[in-house]
Structures are given as C-alpha cells and as structure tokens.
Amino acid sequence: MAKLLDRILVIDVESTCWRGQWPPPGQISEIIEIGLCVVAVDRLERIEKRAILVRPVRSEISEFCTELTTLKAEDFVSAGTLADAVSILKREYRCHERLWASWGDYDRNQFQRCCKELTVPYPFGPRHLNIKTLFAAAYGNLKEPGLDEACEQLSVPLEGTHHRGVDDAWNIAGIFCHLLRRIRDSQPSGTHSKSN
C-alpha cells in the first residue's frame, strides 16, 4: 500500500503513572490521552490539534498522574476505550496509511504494548519517525534532548501544559516543521518536488 505523504500525524501519548518506577499490584500503565497534531506537508504548517481521551480499564489515575498531566479521574467518565480511539485514528486520520511521528520511541512502544495487552489492533503502519533523534542529529547534540530542552535550544516557547498530550504534540509538530523548513531552505531552488 502506498504511503500518503500529504499529512504527517504527530502524536504524543500520556499514560497512567505513579511516583516511582512500577505500577501498583494488579495495574498496568495504559494510554489515557492521545495528543494529535496534523502537519500539512506541502506548506509545513500545523493544521489541527486534538486530544483523544482514553478511559483506563486496568489502572487508576493516581495523584501523581494528575500532578503531572492535570488529568483527573472525572475527566474520563465519558471517554471511550482504546479501541474507540484507534477507530477514530483509522477512520478520521487514515493513520494506517500515513507516516506518524513522535518525540522518541516511548509513544510507539507504549502503543504497541497497550494494544497487545488490551487485544486492540495496532492502528499504525510500519513507518514511524523519531523526531527526537532527528533533532539531535540535525543540531549535532551528543544526547537526545527533552522536549523542553529542544524548545529552549530553538528559543521558542513551550506552549500550553507540558505533559498534556495535545499540547506536547503541538510543540513537537512545531519543532518538526522547523527542521523540515531548514532542509527545504538549504536546497537549491527547484530541486524539491511540489507534487503531492
């Protein structure tokens, strides 16, 4: 199947979490928010941002999780399941046909793990772009920076609430557009194709 390159889906997930490394007995870390920012490839602009909340079924929203993300248990009363969220991504964003990107590999790994543990079909195709690694390579960093460090390095503000998926996806997409503009601007005129 040909990959659609008209849009790139920048995704940042937030998950149930606890102070310390491990979840309480009987719970698993599961996705509770899929932050999405759609990038129009032709003009390198962020054209949509969305928060898809996912009701946890095998864990609870801890106090620490609320401190980190601002999300509370009551925010999920009317939220759908992970299967519902996957259905939205496939139906409305054609995620299985489009390149998707995130800041690091956590989001990809978490999606794969949660889909497997909750027996939900993995929604994406095989192509994933790690913008964190791309950024570090583009700027010659010796280590991959956090999102806040990357924004500081570019002297751009971190918009919204850090650790809210919808805001982090928006900020990551902004950095991604910046990187792609640098690549395009460095090419001799007329060398990049406008066909989509």
C-alpha positions, -999 to 999 in steps of 0.1 A, spaced: 0 0 0 14 34 -10 20 58 20 1 91 19 25 119 24 1 148 23 -2 149 61 21 137 89 5 127 122 25 139 152 14 120 183 22 123 220 6 99 244 1 103 282 -3 72 303 -13 63 338 17 67 360 28 66 396 55 80 418 84 56 414 90 31 386 64 4 389 26 4 389 7 -8 420 -1 -46 420 -28 -55 395 -25 -24 375 -6 -16 342 5 17 327 -20 24 299 -27 52 275 -51 78 288 -46 106 262 -36 106 226 -25 141 217 -25 146 179 -13 174 157 -17 172 120 11 187 98 3 197 62 34 186 43 31 209 14 32 241 35 48 227 67 20 241 89 2 226 119 -34 225 108 -52 206 136 -47 196 172 -68 172 191 -69 154 225 -84 119 224 -90 108 260 -90 71 267 -107 56 297 -83 34 316 -96 -1 323 -68 -18 341 -54 11 362 -65 42 381 -55 79 377 -31 85 406 -25 117 424 10 118 408 -5 113 374 -29 143 379 0 164 392 20 156 360 -7 158 334 -35 178 351 -59 150 341 -83 138 368 -104 106 371 -136 126 364 -122 137 330 -126 101 318 -163 95 328 -174 99 292 -141 89 275 -140 60 251 -118 29 252 -85 24 235 -104 5 208 -126 36 203 -96 59 200 -79 35 175 -111 36 154 -110 74 154 -74 74 143 -81 50 114 -114 64 103 -107 102 106 -70 104 101 -62 73 80 -33 66 104 -25 32 89 -17 49 56 2 79 69 36 85 84 33 92 121 59 108 143 66 113 180 93 127 203 113 95 210 102 59 208 81 58 240 49 65 222 54 38 196 64 13 222 36 22 245 10 19 217 24 -15 207 24 -27 243 -11 -14 252 -27 -27 220 -12 -61 227 -22 -62 263 -57 -50 256 -61 -70 224 -67 -39 203 -53 -40 167 -23 -17 164 -35 12 143 -4 24 125 16 11 96 53 1 99 67 36 94 74 58 125 96 89 126 115 96 158 117 135 158 138 135 190 166 116 173 162 137 141 166 169 161 197 156 180 213 146 147 204 178 129 219 200 156 249 178 165 237 172 200 256 145 219 224 133 235 188 134 227 172 164 245 139 166 263 111 185 246 115 215 269 153 215 262 147 214 224 123 244 226 149 262 247 176 254 222 155 269 194 144 299 216 108 290 211 82 290 239 68 257 251 31 263 245 3 250 267 8 225 295 39 202 294 28 166 298 -6 172 283 -5 151 251 -24 176 230 0 205 239 31 183 236 20 171 202 15 207 191 50 217 203 67 186 188 50 194 155 63 229 156 99 216 160 93 191 132 81 219 109 112 239 118 135 210 110 118 204 76 119 241 67 157 241 73 161 211 50 139 227 23 156 261 26 190 245 22 181 230 -12 189 248 -45 156 263 -58 136 240 -80 151 208 -66 122 197 -44 90 184 -59 57 201 -53 37 171 -64 15 156 -37 
